Amino acid sequence: MSANDMVPDGFHLVNAAPGFDVHMGNIYLKQVGEKKVLGFRVRECHLNKAGTCHGGVLTYLADMQLVPLEDQISSNNFHFPTKNLDIDFIAPVPRDAWIEIEADLVRETKGTLYSHAVMKVDGRIVVRTTACYHIAK
Ligand SMILES: CC(C)(COP(=O)(O)OP(=O)(O)OC[C@H]1O[C@@H](n2cnc3c(N)ncnc32)[C@H](O)[C@@H]1OP(=O)(O)O)[C@@H](O)C(=O)NCCC(=O)NCCSC(=O)Cc1ccccc1
């Protein structure tokens, strides 16, 4: 394992769902105080032709923002279809970067989860995202 493959202390592997998730690479979770933070290592297979992390990969990660919020959701549903996802690519993410995703549950209504998140590399915000998820009855 090279230094670039290292998973920072305290992060534990999240079991990938079968299907598409398996192809995206490992996602990790860490408890930080009362919150959980997601972690992801950018590999060569995640790069675009400019040599930085592909926007589709960052959008996939943005759609993972409910994972660190699961303990805060009162609905017992196991799947929340995405109704809306907005994303700002604020700065390019280089190969081998370790991305940390910090999410907040803004509100849970009868039919919708509202959340937002930022992605950071070395403490600097590289992505901002907001999302709404459907709570099926
Ligand atoms: C260049 C610009 C677009 C605009 O910048 P502005 O607003 O004018 O502001 P500013 O110039 O201040 O820069 C802001 C920060 O960026 C940093 N920085 C800038 N240029 C470079 C550089 N060449 N290299 C390194 N860093 C650079 C800069 O230092 C600063 O960071 P700092 O304050 O030092 O920490 C910037 O927002 C950017 O690169 N965003 C990321 C775009 C991106 O990765 N998109 C996704 C991939 S595309 C895709 O795959 C398509 C797709 C999408 C969806 C689905 C499918 C496919």
The ligand as an SDF file (V2000), in Angstrom:
LIG
                    3D

 57 60  0  0  0  0  0  0  0  0999 V2000
  -11.7380   27.3080  -12.8220 C   0  0  0  0  0  0  0  0  0  0  0  0
  -13.1170   27.3200  -12.1550 C   0  0  0  0  0  0  0  0  0  0  0  0
  -14.1440   26.6820  -13.0710 C   0  0  0  0  0  0  0  0  0  0  0  0
  -13.5620   28.7370  -11.9120 C   0  0  0  0  0  0  0  0  0  0  0  0
  -12.7530   29.3070  -10.9170 O   0  0  0  0  0  0  0  0  0  0  0  0
  -13.1470   30.7320  -10.3550 P   0  0  0  0  0  0  0  0  0  0  0  0
  -14.4910   30.6870   -9.7430 O   0  0  0  0  0  0  0  0  0  0  0  0
  -12.9370   31.7310  -11.4130 O   0  0  0  0  0  0  0  0  0  0  0  0
  -12.1480   30.9390   -9.1230 O   0  0  0  0  0  0  0  0  0  0  0  0
  -10.6060   30.6420   -8.9210 P   0  0  0  0  0  0  0  0  0  0  0  0
   -9.8250   30.7960  -10.1760 O   0  0  0  0  0  0  0  0  0  0  0  0
  -10.2190   31.4400   -7.7220 O   0  0  0  0  0  0  0  0  0  0  0  0
  -10.6080   29.0580   -8.5570 O   0  0  0  0  0  0  0  0  0  0  0  0
  -11.3500   28.5310   -7.4690 C   0  0  0  0  0  0  0  0  0  0  0  0
  -10.4850   27.4710   -6.8430 C   0  0  0  0  0  0  0  0  0  0  0  0
  -10.1120   26.5190   -7.8410 O   0  0  0  0  0  0  0  0  0  0  0  0
   -8.6560   26.4460   -7.9150 C   0  0  0  0  0  0  0  0  0  0  0  0
   -8.2830   26.2350   -9.2980 N   0  0  0  0  0  0  0  0  0  0  0  0
   -8.7720   26.8610  -10.3690 C   0  0  0  0  0  0  0  0  0  0  0  0
   -8.2190   26.3670  -11.4930 N   0  0  0  0  0  0  0  0  0  0  0  0
   -7.3430   25.4280  -11.0990 C   0  0  0  0  0  0  0  0  0  0  0  0
   -6.4730   24.5460  -11.7890 C   0  0  0  0  0  0  0  0  0  0  0  0
   -6.3670   24.5440  -13.1300 N   0  0  0  0  0  0  0  0  0  0  0  0
   -5.7500   23.6740  -11.1020 N   0  0  0  0  0  0  0  0  0  0  0  0
   -5.8070   23.6510   -9.7500 C   0  0  0  0  0  0  0  0  0  0  0  0
   -6.6300   24.4590   -9.0280 N   0  0  0  0  0  0  0  0  0  0  0  0
   -7.3720   25.3400   -9.7040 C   0  0  0  0  0  0  0  0  0  0  0  0
   -8.1870   27.7650   -7.3720 C   0  0  0  0  0  0  0  0  0  0  0  0
   -6.8650   27.6610   -6.8700 O   0  0  0  0  0  0  0  0  0  0  0  0
   -9.1970   28.0130   -6.2660 C   0  0  0  0  0  0  0  0  0  0  0  0
   -8.9530   27.1630   -5.1480 O   0  0  0  0  0  0  0  0  0  0  0  0
   -8.3200   27.7040   -3.7890 P   0  0  0  0  0  0  0  0  0  0  0  0
   -9.0510   28.9520   -3.4080 O   0  0  0  0  0  0  0  0  0  0  0  0
   -6.8940   27.9750   -4.1040 O   0  0  0  0  0  0  0  0  0  0  0  0
   -8.5000   26.5800   -2.8110 O   0  0  0  0  0  0  0  0  0  0  0  0
  -13.0700   26.5650  -10.7910 C   0  0  0  0  0  0  0  0  0  0  0  0
  -14.3000   26.7730  -10.1290 O   0  0  0  0  0  0  0  0  0  0  0  0
  -12.8270   25.0880  -10.9570 C   0  0  0  0  0  0  0  0  0  0  0  0
  -11.7940   24.6540  -11.4580 O   0  0  0  0  0  0  0  0  0  0  0  0
  -13.8240   24.2600  -10.4870 N   0  0  0  0  0  0  0  0  0  0  0  0
  -13.7470   22.8370  -10.5770 C   0  0  0  0  0  0  0  0  0  0  0  0
  -14.2470   22.3650  -11.9280 C   0  0  0  0  0  0  0  0  0  0  0  0
  -14.3450   20.8600  -11.9150 C   0  0  0  0  0  0  0  0  0  0  0  0
  -13.4600   20.1910  -11.3950 O   0  0  0  0  0  0  0  0  0  0  0  0
  -15.4700   20.3390  -12.4760 N   0  0  0  0  0  0  0  0  0  0  0  0
  -15.7080   18.9480  -12.4830 C   0  0  0  0  0  0  0  0  0  0  0  0
  -14.9050   18.2620  -13.5330 C   0  0  0  0  0  0  0  0  0  0  0  0
  -15.5140   18.6580  -15.1770 S   0  0  0  0  0  0  0  0  0  0  0  0
  -16.3440   17.2200  -15.6580 C   0  0  0  0  0  0  0  0  0  0  0  0
  -15.9350   16.1840  -15.2620 O   0  0  0  0  0  0  0  0  0  0  0  0
  -17.5650   17.4070  -16.5080 C   0  0  0  0  0  0  0  0  0  0  0  0
  -18.7810   16.7580  -15.9230 C   0  0  0  0  0  0  0  0  0  0  0  0
  -19.5010   17.3720  -14.8990 C   0  0  0  0  0  0  0  0  0  0  0  0
  -20.6670   16.7750  -14.3650 C   0  0  0  0  0  0  0  0  0  0  0  0
  -21.0860   15.5270  -14.8530 C   0  0  0  0  0  0  0  0  0  0  0  0
  -20.3570   14.9220  -15.8770 C   0  0  0  0  0  0  0  0  0  0  0  0
  -19.2100   15.5400  -16.4150 C   0  0  0  0  0  0  0  0  0  0  0  0
  1  2  1  0
  2  3  1  0
  2  4  1  0
  2 36  1  0
  4  5  1  0
  5  6  1  0
  6  7  2  0
  6  8  1  0
  6  9  1  0
  9 10  1  0
 10 11  2  0
 10 12  1  0
 10 13  1  0
 13 14  1  0
 14 15  1  0
 15 16  1  0
 15 30  1  0
 16 17  1  0
 17 18  1  0
 17 28  1  0
 18 19  1  0
 18 27  1  0
 19 20  2  0
 20 21  1  0
 21 22  1  0
 21 27  2  0
 22 23  1  0
 22 24  2  0
 24 25  1  0
 25 26  2  0
 26 27  1  0
 28 29  1  0
 28 30  1  0
 30 31  1  0
 31 32  1  0
 32 33  2  0
 32 34  1  0
 32 35  1  0
 36 37  1  0
 36 38  1  0
 38 39  2  0
 38 40  1  0
 40 41  1  0
 41 42  1  0
 42 43  1  0
 43 44  2  0
 43 45  1  0
 45 46  1  0
 46 47  1  0
 47 48  1  0
 48 49  1  0
 49 50  2  0
 49 51  1  0
 51 52  1  0
 52 53  1  0
 52 57  2  0
 53 54  2  0
 54 55  1  0
 55 56  2  0
 56 57  1  0
M  END
$$$$
